[in-house]
Amino acid sequence: MDTSEPTKHNEAVATSTPVLAVARDDGLFGPSSVAWRVVGHPMAFVGGLRSLIIGALHPLVAAGTVEHSDYRNRPVERLRTTSRYVNATVFGDTTAARRAAEMVLRAHKRVHGIDPLTGKPYDAANTDEQIWVHSVAWHSYMAAYRAYAGSLTTEEQDRYIAEGVAAAAMIGVPVERVPASLIDLRDYWATMRPQLCVGANGRELIDFVIRPTFPPELLPLKIPYSILVRLAVSIIPSDLRSMMGISQPRALGLATVPAGWSVARALTMPGVRDLMEVLFGGDVRALRQGARARTKDASRRVA
């Protein structure tokens, strides 16, 4: 579910006590984790776009987002709020991760209603909806990393998915309900696939992510963003792309992978990487910079 709220509440989330603090511990994961390697790579942004698109296929999640988020008028604020939560959870110390989770839980209390497509009630605090959002996002970061940044062994993939259980638990999801391995995740996808569809809310969200309206001050980002969206769409399973009405010629799909690796190399260049992180706000940039510094320190100690 979207971590933002209507305008008034979203401002409260955005201006609450900062989740960023001087790191007093390694938080949920730490420099040796697979999560730091995967989410710390700039291509995690592509994974985030993928998760927004796929996440919209869940009708209850889509309804909650469309009816309770001001993303149309405040896209940058929404991006920063969600990015602050993700980065504080992954890279912050234990206190920062807990504060980020508390802000999300407060926001979720107001997100409930009736989905016009299915007639079912939705609630951002519902465990089933939380598991969907977590599983799609956590898997999407890994999918983008594997496609465009680096390889992961089966053991590393299992370890990464298992690490994600701690992140889900921070917002109250029972750990026994969260997919904790590749097999668990595949089984979960199999149970969810029949429930996915593209309703009016889902279509609105998907179109917004793929073809957003850029305010004048962000027009220089329009072309780079379109490239990253294309990379995100290319790593969505073909059956889900068909459900969304998105066609991709096979030749284009084959060309996307090498293009994605080139983009990934460019985004790891300090100047380009820092410029992109500015978009996400000061807290996010500081968290990621701190994680990179601590990873270097840990590497030196090992050496």
N, C-alpha and C positions, 0 to 999 in steps of 0.2 A: 504494500500500500504506500501511497505517496506519504512522505514524512512532513509535508507542509500542510497548512490549513488555510481557511479563508483569510483575506488580507489582514484583518486585525490580529488574528491569532498567529499568523505567520510572522508578523512583526515581533510578536512576543517571543517566538522561538528564536528568531534571528538575533535578537538583542538580549537574550538571557545571559546569565553568567557564562563566559566563554568556556567551551569544553577544552580549550588548549591550556595546558599548564606545563611548567618545567617538569620533564619526565623524572619521576621518582622510582620507577621500575619499568620493566619491559612490557607491562600490560598483559593482554590476553595471549600474545604470540611471541614477539621478540625477534631479534635478528636472524636466528637460526631457523625460523619457521618458513614453510613454503608460502604461507600467506603474504609475508613481507616481500618475497620475491615476485609473486604474481601481481598483487594489488599495487605494489610499489612501482611496477613498470608503467610508463606513460600510456601503453596500449590498454590499460585498465579502463580508460575513458571509452574506448571502443566497446569494451565489455559492458560498460554501463549503458551505452546506447542500445546494445543488443538486449539487455535485460528490460529496459523500458518498453521496447517493441514487443518482445515475447510476453512480458508481464501483462500487457493489455489484453491478451487473449483470455484471461480469466475474467468472466463477466462481472463478478462481485468486486474484484479488485479494481476493474476499470470504472465501475459505477462510483465507488468510493473516491477515486481520484478525480473524476470529472466533476462530481457534485460537491466536493469539499476542498478543492485546491484552486488557488489563484494562478496556476501556471501559465495561463494565456496572457495575463497582463504583467506577470512578474517572473518570466522564465529564468532570468539570471539568479534571482533570489532563491527560487526553487532549487536550481542547480547547486547553489552554494550551501543551502540548508542540508540537502541530501548528501553532498560531498563531505560536509563537515562531520555528519554522523558516521559515514563509512570510514573516513580517515581517522577520526578519533577512536573508533572501535578497533581498527586494525593497528594503528601506529601510536596511539596515545597510551599513557600509563593507565593503571587500573582506575584511578579517579576520573580521568578524562573519559574513558570508555563508559563508566557508569553514568556520568553526567549526560553524555550524549544519548545513552539509552533512556534515561529519565525524561529527556526532552521529547524524544519520539513517543514514549508512552503517554505523556501529557497530551501531545497532539492527537494521538489515536483515539483518545477518549471521546472526542467530538465527531469522529468519522463513523457514522452509522446511518442506515436508511434502508430503503427497499430498491432492489435492482429492477429497473423497468423492463429489462429483457426477460429475465427468468421469473420475476415476481418473488424472488427469495430475499431475505434480509441480508444485508452486508454489515460488517463491523470490522474496523481495522484492528481491533483487539482480539478478533477471532483467531484461534490457533491455526486453523486450516489456511486462512488467508495469509497469515504471517509466514507459515512454512513455504507457501508458494512464492512469496516475494523473496524470502531469503534464498531458497533453492535456485530460483532463476538468476538472481544477481550473483550469487557465489559461483555458480557454474559458468556464468557468462564471462566473469573475469578470467577464469581458467581457459575458457574456449578462445578468447582473444589472445591470451598469452601463448597458447599452443599453436595457434594459427599464424601469428605474426611476430612473436618475440623469442620463444625458446621452447625446447622440448621438456617434457616431464615424463619420468618413468611411471609405470603403473603404480608402484609403491608411493611415489611422490604425489600422484593424483589422489590416491586413497588418503594419504596423510593430509593433504590440503583440504579435502572435503571433511575429514574428521576434525580438523582445526576449526572449521566454520561452525561446528556445533556450539562452541563457546560464544560466538557472536550472536547466534539465534537465542541462546539461553539468556543473554543480557536483557532481552525484551520480554522475557517470561515464557518463552516456548519450552515445553518439557523436552529435555534432552533426548528422551527415548523416542520422540516423534520426529526428530530431525535426521534426514539422510546422513549417514556417517561414513559412507564408502561409495565407490563407483557402482557396485551392485545395488546398494540401497537407492542411489540416485536413479539408476535405470528403472528399478522397480517403481519408484515414485512417479517417474515420467509416464510409465505405462498406465498407471492408475489415473493420472491427470489428463492424458491425451483426449479421452472421450468427452471431457467436460469443457474443452476449449472451443471458443467460437469468436467470431468478429461481429459484435453488435454495434449499435450506433456509438456508444461510449468508447468501445475499443477502437473503432475506426477513427474517431476524433483524436485519440491519443497517438495512434500509430502515425497518422498523417502529420500531427504536430511534431513528432520526433523526426520524421523523415523530411518534412518540408516546413520548418518553422518560419515564422515571420521575424526578421531581424530588425531591432530598433536601429536608427541611424548610426548610433555610436558603435554598434557591433557589426556593421556591414562588412568591414574588412575580414571578419571571420567566416563569412558566408561560404566562400569556396573551400577553405580548409575543413569547415564543418561538413560540407557535402561529401568530401573525400572520406572522412571518418565514418559518416553514416553508411556510405557504400561498403566500407570494410565491415561494418557491423551487420548489415543485411546479408552479406555474403557468407557469414558463418551461422546464419539461422537455418535450421534444417529445412530441406526443400519442401516437405509436406506442409510445414507451417507457413512458409512463404506462399505456397499455393492457396492456403486458407485465407491469407491476407490479400490475395490478388496481386502479389508482387512477382513479376516474371524476371528471370535472369538468364540470358543466353549462356550456354555452357562455356563458350569461348571467353565471355566476360568473367565468369567464375574462375576459370583457370588463370586468367591474367591478374586477378585480384590478389592472389597470394604473394607473388613476387613484388607487386606494387605495395602491398601491406608491409612487407619486410623493409622496403625502402623508407616508407613513412615511419616505421618503428625506429629505424636507425636515426632518422632526422630528429625525432622527438626525444631521443636520449641525449642529443647534444645539449649541453648546459644552457645555452642562451635560449634555444627553442623550447626546451622543457620548462625553464623558468617563466617564459612568457605565457605558456599554456596554463601553468599553475596559478598565475596572477588572476586568471578568469575565475578560479574557484574561491578566491578570497584569501586573506592573510592567514587565518587559522590553518587552512588546508595546506598552504605553502609551507608554513612553519613546521607542521607535523611531518610532512614528507621530507623536508630538509633535515629535520632532526633524525628521522629514521635512517636516511642515507648516511649521516655522520655516525650514528651508532653502529650501523652495519660495517662501516670502514673500521671503526675502533675494534669491533669484535673480530674482524678478519686479521687485524694486526696482532691481536692477542693470541690468536690461534697460530699465526705464523711465527 
